[in-house]
Every structure is written in C-alpha cells, then in structure tokens.
Amino acid sequence: MDKTRTQKWAIEPLVGLGHNALIYAQQGSGKSWLAWFMARAVSKGDPFLGKFKTTRARCIIYDEETPISDLADRTNLVFGQGRVSKAQIFNPPQGTDPDTYLAGLKAKGTRVLIFPQGSFSLGHKNPVKRLRQDITSFDADMVILDNLNAMQGNLKIERDNWAVAKVRYILRQVRVVRPNLTIIIIHHQGKLKERGPRGSSSILDMSDTSFRLQRIQDDPLQFAVVQDQRKRKVLVKPFLLELTEKEGGQLDLTYVEELPDGGVEEVTEDAVDIAEYVLLHRGASFTVKSIREETRGRFSESTIRDELKALKRNGFLEVDRLSHNQFQYRPNQSDTPRNPYLRALLKKLEDRGHTDLMAKSKAEDDLRGIRLGDLIFLKEIANRP
C-alpha cells in the first residue's frame, strides 16, 4: 500500500502533518529563512513557494538564534509591517498572564507567534508543560525550534544519545494534546557533510523527514534544498531557492529551478583544470586517454571521464561523438544557463585569468597548443595585444 496516498500534509509533499522535520546545514546557509517562509505560507494557507500546497494553521517560532535586536527586522522582512502583518513577537505587558495574552493575540487574528531569545529551553524543568500551554493557548498546529543547539540547555544533545532520547520523548508527549502538531527542527551540519547533522546520528533518526541545505558559492542569496532518504521515500527532487526583495522592502523566497539528484555539484579543482584543458584545445578531437597523456598522468582516466561528464551535464561542454571512443569537446557558446555549478566554474576560471576564453579570441590559435603543465604562461599569452 502506498502510504503517500493516505498521508496528510502540512506542506505537500515536503512535510507531513503531525511529523518531525529536520532542516540542517552549515551556518549562514538559509535554514532559518526556509523555516520562516514555511511558517508564512502555512499561516495563510498559501502554496509554499507558489508550488507546494499547505494546510492552514497557526505557527509558533521559538527563535533562540536571532539576536533580540534583529528579531523585529527579520519579522518585518518576512511577514510585513503594520496591519499587513499577522505575526507578533511575544512581549506581554508586565503583570499580564501569558495564557491570557496568547488567547488575546489569537482573538485579534495573529497567525504567527515568535518567541525571542531566552524564552524557551529543552533543558527547562518542565518543557512538555510549557510547550503544551503555549500551543493550546495559541491554538497552534506548527512549531519551529530554531535551533536545537541554542535551546538544548544542559542536555548536551550533540554528544549524548540519552539527551536526544529525552528530546524525542518531549516532542512525543506534546503531541498527546495535539496529535497533528508539525514540528520543524533546525540544526547545524557536521564538519563532514556525508555524515549529516552535527552530533549523534540519533538526531537524524528522530525526524520523519530531513532537508540538507547547500550554500551557493557565488551567490549568498541562493541556496539548494535536498531531501534526504529517510523513513519514507524521497518525493521531491532537489531545488534551488533565492531570496528576493519585493516592492516596499519585504523579502520573498522564490523557487528558481529543479536540480539534479544530490543537489548542487561541487566544482572540484580537477574539474577546473580539465575545463582549462578543453578551452586550450578548443575544436580539437581527443580521447580520455589522450587527455591523460597530455596532462602527464596527473589525473586517472576515471577522474577525467567523471569530470567531463559533470562539465557536459552542467552545460559547460558540447560534445560530438566521432567514433566509439573518440569525442570532440568544445565550450558551450550559447547563453550561460542559470546553473550554480556553471557559475561557480566560470568564476574559478576567471580567478585564474581566463575571462576571455569563453568566447573566440584573437589568441585562440596560440592557446590551443599549450599543455596543461605549461599554464604558467597562459595569462601572459591570453593578454597579448
């Protein structure tokens, strides 16, 4: 039986209703922006990114990451200001009962409630009771915990499986009073990206679905979203997002394009070297074996083959098959597509002084005969009058 047919969704098909979703990445990769824009879409019942259906719900954001001095600015950038905004930072007047204050916000039509730094800790004496009170008083069906490290208190979540088990217990007990509560957990990525989120592997295990974000080397306003293979099959291919400014100064999160499996490919130094080789031998036909010979055995044949495939796959190369194992490679002369890999590659080539090599140049005949091992002279020759 296909469970996806009966699954109810908070954001279809990214985050299931009543599920734990983990968003993890390196610092500054867009984790909080992604979660906040999810909350904006869900709070209104609008399609997330104009693409993914949502189930309308009130949202609570526990933000232990953003400095209090910056929280109002972030709130205005995402949710708007004044009457337009349906988001409110938790700030009850002195002496006001918190539950009464939350109920009042709900009555006024507030859809997103944001708790500032110092408001909540998973190491609190009774975090289950606190979460239940907030969720019940505000009638929320989505909670964002930003982030796991900042709100762990004395639990030492990243080093202790017992602490992770306690967090799982807390979230499970909160759902006793709110079975359809969707919880989005934000965390940091480990030093080795292949190992997933930072700390114990059990952190990943407590999520029903998880998303890894990738920074784009040449554009700080873009990031890629990659859904991990977890308990359920991956339903969405990786995609690229961009923060854009709307009229009036408010920000929006825009879906740019679908990406290959695995997300944004890393541009290796081997790829840059082989791209240089192709530029220098523009129009010539050669084999993987001849590339290896001309580069003096610097690369293995498998490395050359893999990098050529990556260069072709990402639009840097056009390839003509001449025979069974003979190919003619040439740089793609068409308009550069909006491709993070290709942009990063061209930036690296520019940093090496190859700005003019993407188009036919006066020095093309001179450049064609240079070997990769002789690139020390490349910049001088390329800049000849």
C-alpha positions as CSV (number, residue, x, y, z in Angstrom):
1,M,0.0,0.0,0.0
2,D,1.4,3.4,-0.9
3,K,1.3,5.5,2.3
4,T,1.8,8.7,0.4
5,R,-1.8,8.4,-0.9
6,T,-3.3,8.5,2.7
7,Q,-0.7,10.9,4.1
8,K,-2.0,14.3,5.2
9,W,0.4,17.1,4.7
10,A,1.4,20.4,6.4
11,I,3.3,21.2,3.2
12,E,2.7,18.7,0.4
13,P,4.8,16.7,-0.3
14,L,7.6,18.1,1.9
15,V,6.4,17.9,5.4
16,G,3.7,15.6,6.7
17,L,1.0,16.7,9.1
18,G,2.0,15.6,12.6
19,H,5.6,14.8,11.6
20,N,9.0,16.0,12.8
21,A,11.0,17.7,10.0
22,L,14.7,18.4,10.4
23,I,16.4,21.2,8.5
24,Y,20.2,21.2,8.8
25,A,23.1,23.0,7.1
26,Q,26.3,25.0,7.7
27,Q,25.9,28.3,9.4
28,G,24.5,31.0,7.1
29,S,23.1,28.6,4.6
30,G,19.4,29.8,4.9
31,K,18.0,27.3,7.5
32,S,16.0,30.0,9.4
33,W,14.9,31.7,6.2
34,L,13.5,28.5,4.9
35,A,11.6,27.7,8.1
36,W,10.2,31.2,8.5
37,F,8.9,31.3,4.9
38,M,7.3,27.8,5.5
39,A,5.6,29.4,8.6
40,R,4.4,32.3,6.5
41,A,2.8,30.1,3.8
42,V,1.2,27.7,6.3
43,S,-0.2,30.6,8.4
44,K,-2.0,31.9,5.4
45,G,-2.8,28.6,3.8
46,D,-0.9,29.8,0.7
47,P,1.1,27.4,-1.5
48,F,4.7,27.4,-0.2
49,L,7.0,28.9,-2.9
50,G,3.8,29.2,-5.0
51,K,4.2,25.5,-5.7
52,F,3.5,23.2,-2.7
53,K,0.0,23.1,-1.1
54,T,-0.3,23.8,2.6
55,T,-2.7,23.1,5.4
56,R,-3.6,26.4,7.0
57,A,-2.5,26.6,10.7
58,R,-1.2,28.9,13.3
59,C,2.5,28.7,13.9
60,I,4.8,29.3,16.8
61,I,8.5,30.0,16.3
62,Y,10.9,29.7,19.2
63,D,13.9,31.7,17.9
64,E,16.9,31.2,20.1
65,E,19.2,32.1,17.3
66,T,18.4,35.6,16.1
67,P,19.6,38.4,18.5
68,I,16.6,40.2,20.0
69,S,17.9,43.5,18.4
70,D,17.5,41.9,14.9
71,L,14.3,40.0,15.5
72,A,11.8,42.8,14.7
73,D,13.7,43.5,11.4
74,R,13.5,39.8,10.4
75,T,9.8,39.7,11.3
76,N,9.1,42.7,9.2
77,L,11.1,41.4,6.2
78,V,9.3,38.1,6.2
79,F,5.8,38.9,7.4
80,G,5.4,42.6,6.6
81,Q,4.6,45.5,8.9
82,G,1.6,47.1,10.4
83,R,-1.9,45.8,9.5
84,V,-0.5,43.7,6.8
85,S,1.5,41.5,9.2
86,K,-0.2,38.7,11.0
87,A,2.9,37.9,13.0
88,Q,3.7,39.0,16.5
89,I,6.7,38.9,18.8
90,F,5.9,37.6,22.2
91,N,6.0,40.6,24.5
92,P,3.2,40.7,27.1
93,P,2.7,43.8,29.2
94,Q,4.2,43.5,32.7
95,G,1.8,41.6,35.0
96,T,-0.2,40.1,32.2
97,D,-1.0,36.3,32.4
98,P,0.9,34.7,29.5
99,D,-2.0,32.3,28.6
100,T,-4.5,35.3,28.6
101,Y,-2.1,37.2,26.4
102,L,-1.8,34.4,23.9
103,A,-5.5,33.9,23.8
104,G,-5.9,37.7,23.1
105,L,-3.4,37.5,20.2
106,K,-5.4,34.6,18.7
107,A,-8.6,36.6,19.0
108,K,-7.0,39.5,17.2
109,G,-6.2,37.3,14.2
110,T,-2.4,36.8,14.9
111,R,-1.3,33.8,12.8
112,V,2.4,33.5,13.7
113,L,3.8,33.9,17.3
114,I,7.6,34.4,17.7
115,F,9.3,33.8,21.0
116,P,12.6,35.7,21.3
117,Q,15.9,34.5,22.8
118,G,15.7,33.3,26.4
119,S,12.1,32.3,26.1
120,F,12.4,28.5,25.9
121,S,14.9,25.7,26.6
122,L,14.5,22.0,26.1
123,G,16.6,21.7,29.3
124,H,13.8,23.6,31.1
125,K,12.4,22.0,34.3
126,N,9.2,21.0,32.5
127,P,9.4,21.7,28.8
128,V,6.4,19.5,28.0
129,K,4.1,21.5,30.2
130,R,5.5,24.8,28.7
131,L,5.0,23.7,25.1
132,R,1.6,22.3,25.7
133,Q,0.5,25.6,27.4
134,D,1.8,27.8,24.5
135,I,0.4,25.5,21.8
136,T,-3.0,25.1,23.4
137,S,-3.4,28.8,24.3
138,F,-2.5,30.0,20.8
139,D,-4.2,27.0,19.1
140,A,-1.1,26.3,17.0
141,D,-0.5,23.3,14.7
142,M,3.1,24.1,13.7
143,V,6.1,24.7,15.9
144,I,9.6,25.7,14.7
145,L,12.5,25.1,17.1
146,D,15.4,27.4,16.0
147,N,17.8,25.9,16.8
148,L,18.5,22.6,18.5
149,N,21.9,23.6,19.7
150,A,20.9,27.0,21.1
151,M,17.9,25.6,23.1
152,Q,19.4,22.4,24.4
153,G,20.2,23.9,27.8
154,N,22.2,21.4,29.8
155,L,21.2,18.4,27.7
156,K,24.4,18.1,25.6
157,I,22.3,16.9,22.7
158,E,25.2,16.7,20.2
159,R,27.2,14.3,22.4
160,D,24.7,12.3,24.3
161,N,22.2,9.8,22.9
162,W,20.3,9.9,26.1
163,A,19.7,13.6,25.7
164,V,18.4,13.1,22.1
165,A,16.1,10.4,23.5
166,K,14.8,12.9,26.0
167,V,14.0,15.4,23.2
168,R,12.2,12.7,21.3
169,Y,10.2,12.0,24.5
170,I,9.3,15.7,24.9
171,L,8.0,16.0,21.4
172,R,6.0,12.8,21.7
173,Q,4.4,14.0,24.9
174,V,3.5,17.3,23.4
175,R,1.5,15.5,20.7
176,V,-0.6,13.8,23.3
177,V,-2.7,17.0,23.3
178,R,-2.0,17.9,19.7
179,P,-1.8,14.8,17.5
180,N,-1.5,16.7,14.2
181,L,1.2,19.1,15.5
182,T,4.0,19.5,12.9
183,I,7.4,20.3,14.4
184,I,10.3,21.7,12.3
185,I,13.7,21.4,14.0
186,I,16.7,23.4,12.8
187,H,20.2,22.2,13.4
188,H,23.8,22.6,12.2
189,Q,25.5,20.3,9.7
190,G,28.6,18.4,10.8
191,K,32.1,19.1,9.5
192,L,31.8,16.1,7.2
193,K,28.7,16.7,5.1
194,E,28.3,13.0,4.3
195,R,27.6,12.3,8.0
196,G,24.6,14.6,8.1
197,P,23.7,16.9,11.0
198,R,26.2,17.7,13.7
199,G,26.4,15.3,16.6
200,S,24.9,11.9,17.3
201,S,23.3,10.0,14.4
202,S,20.2,9.7,16.6
203,I,19.4,13.4,15.9
204,L,18.6,12.4,12.3
205,D,16.6,9.4,13.5
206,M,14.2,11.5,15.4
207,S,12.9,13.1,12.2
208,D,10.3,11.7,9.8
209,T,11.9,13.8,7.0
210,S,15.0,15.9,6.8
211,F,16.4,18.5,4.4
212,R,20.0,19.4,3.9
213,L,20.7,22.9,2.6
214,Q,23.7,23.8,0.3
215,R,25.2,27.2,0.0
216,I,25.8,28.5,-3.5
217,Q,29.4,29.6,-3.8
218,D,28.9,32.8,-5.9
219,D,25.5,33.9,-4.7
220,P,24.8,34.4,-0.9
221,L,21.1,34.9,-1.6
222,Q,20.7,31.4,-3.1
223,F,20.7,28.0,-1.5
224,A,19.7,24.5,-2.6
225,V,17.3,22.2,-0.7
226,V,18.0,18.5,-0.8
227,Q,15.6,16.0,0.8
228,D,17.4,13.1,2.5
229,Q,16.4,9.5,2.1
230,R,14.8,8.7,5.4
231,K,11.9,6.5,6.7
232,R,9.8,7.4,3.6
233,K,10.9,7.7,0.0
234,V,12.1,11.0,-1.4
235,L,9.2,12.7,-3.1
236,V,10.8,15.9,-4.3
237,K,13.9,16.4,-6.4
238,P,16.5,18.9,-5.1
239,F,15.6,22.5,-5.9
240,L,17.3,25.9,-5.9
241,L,15.8,28.9,-3.9
242,E,16.6,32.6,-3.9
243,L,15.8,35.4,-1.5
244,T,14.4,38.3,-3.5
245,E,13.2,41.8,-2.5
246,K,9.6,42.8,-3.1
247,E,8.3,46.3,-3.6
248,G,8.3,48.0,-0.2
249,G,11.4,46.2,1.1
250,Q,9.8,42.9,2.1
251,L,11.6,39.7,1.3
252,D,10.3,36.8,-0.6
253,L,11.6,33.3,-1.2
254,T,11.5,32.2,-4.8
255,Y,11.7,28.8,-6.4
256,V,14.4,29.0,-9.1
257,E,14.7,25.6,-10.7
258,E,14.9,21.9,-10.1
259,L,18.4,20.5,-9.6
260,P,20.0,17.1,-10.3
261,D,19.8,14.3,-7.7
262,G,22.2,15.2,-4.9
263,G,21.7,18.9,-5.3
264,V,24.4,21.3,-6.4
265,E,27.5,19.5,-7.6
266,E,30.8,20.7,-6.1
267,V,33.2,22.2,-8.5
268,T,36.5,20.4,-7.9
269,E,39.9,21.7,-8.8
270,D,40.2,18.7,-11.1
271,A,37.1,20.0,-13.0
272,V,38.6,23.4,-13.3
273,D,41.9,22.0,-14.6
274,I,40.2,19.8,-17.2
275,A,37.9,22.8,-18.2
276,E,41.1,24.7,-18.8
277,Y,42.4,21.9,-21.0
278,V,39.3,21.9,-23.1
279,L,39.5,25.7,-23.5
280,L,43.1,25.4,-24.6
281,H,42.3,22.6,-27.1
282,R,39.1,24.2,-28.5
283,G,37.9,22.4,-31.6
284,A,40.3,19.5,-31.3
285,S,39.2,15.9,-31.0
286,F,40.7,13.8,-28.3
287,T,40.1,10.8,-26.1
288,V,40.2,10.4,-22.3
289,K,43.4,8.5,-22.8
290,S,45.0,11.4,-24.8
291,I,43.9,13.9,-22.1
292,R,45.7,11.8,-19.5
293,E,48.8,11.6,-21.6
294,E,48.9,15.3,-22.4
295,T,48.4,16.2,-18.7
296,R,51.4,14.0,-17.9
297,G,49.4,11.4,-16.0
298,R,48.1,14.0,-13.4
299,F,44.6,12.5,-13.5
300,S,43.4,9.0,-13.7
301,E,41.2,8.1,-16.6
302,S,38.2,7.6,-14.3
303,T,38.7,11.1,-12.9
304,I,38.9,12.6,-16.4
305,R,35.8,10.7,-17.5
306,D,33.8,11.7,-14.4
307,E,34.7,15.4,-14.6
308,L,34.0,15.6,-18.4
309,K,30.5,14.1,-17.7
310,A,30.0,16.8,-15.0
311,L,31.1,19.6,-17.3
312,K,28.8,18.3,-20.0
313,R,25.9,17.7,-17.6
314,N,26.1,21.3,-16.3
315,G,26.3,22.9,-19.7
316,F,30.0,23.9,-20.0
317,L,30.7,21.4,-22.8
318,E,29.1,20.4,-26.0
319,V,30.2,17.0,-27.3
320,D,30.2,15.4,-30.7
321,R,30.8,11.6,-30.9
322,L,33.2,10.9,-33.7
323,S,33.7,7.2,-33.2
324,H,33.3,4.5,-30.5
325,N,35.8,6.2,-28.2
326,Q,36.7,9.4,-30.0
327,F,34.9,12.7,-29.0
328,Q,35.2,16.3,-29.9
329,Y,34.7,18.6,-26.9
330,R,34.1,22.4,-27.2
331,P,32.9,25.0,-24.8
332,N,29.2,25.8,-24.9
333,Q,28.9,29.1,-26.8
334,S,25.2,29.6,-26.1
335,D,23.9,31.9,-23.3
336,T,25.0,30.8,-19.9
337,P,22.2,29.0,-18.2
338,R,21.2,29.8,-14.6
339,N,23.2,26.9,-13.2
340,P,25.1,27.2,-9.8
341,Y,27.8,24.7,-10.9
342,L,28.5,26.5,-14.1
343,R,28.5,29.9,-12.5
344,A,31.0,28.7,-9.8
345,L,33.2,27.1,-12.5
346,L,33.3,30.2,-14.6
347,K,34.1,32.3,-11.5
348,K,37.1,29.9,-10.8
349,L,38.2,30.2,-14.4
350,E,38.0,34.0,-14.2
351,D,40.1,33.9,-11.0
352,R,42.8,32.1,-13.0
353,G,42.7,34.8,-15.7
354,H,40.5,33.1,-18.3
355,T,37.9,35.7,-18.6
356,D,38.1,36.0,-22.4
357,L,38.4,32.3,-23.2
358,M,34.7,31.5,-23.2
359,A,34.4,33.4,-26.5
360,K,36.5,33.1,-29.6
361,S,39.6,35.3,-29.2
362,K,42.5,36.5,-31.3
363,A,44.8,34.4,-29.2
364,E,42.9,31.1,-29.8
365,D,45.4,29.6,-32.1
366,D,48.3,30.3,-29.7
367,L,46.3,28.9,-26.8
368,R,45.3,25.7,-28.5
369,G,48.8,24.3,-28.4
370,I,49.6,24.9,-24.8
371,R,49.8,21.9,-22.5
372,L,48.1,21.9,-19.1
373,G,51.6,21.7,-17.5
374,D,52.6,24.9,-19.2
375,L,49.7,27.1,-17.8
376,I,52.2,29.3,-16.0
377,F,52.4,31.2,-19.4
378,L,48.7,31.2,-20.0
379,K,47.8,34.6,-18.6
380,E,50.7,36.3,-20.4
381,I,49.6,34.8,-23.8
382,A,45.9,35.4,-23.3
383,N,46.6,39.1,-22.7
384,R,48.7,39.7,-25.8
385,P,47.6,42.7,-27.8
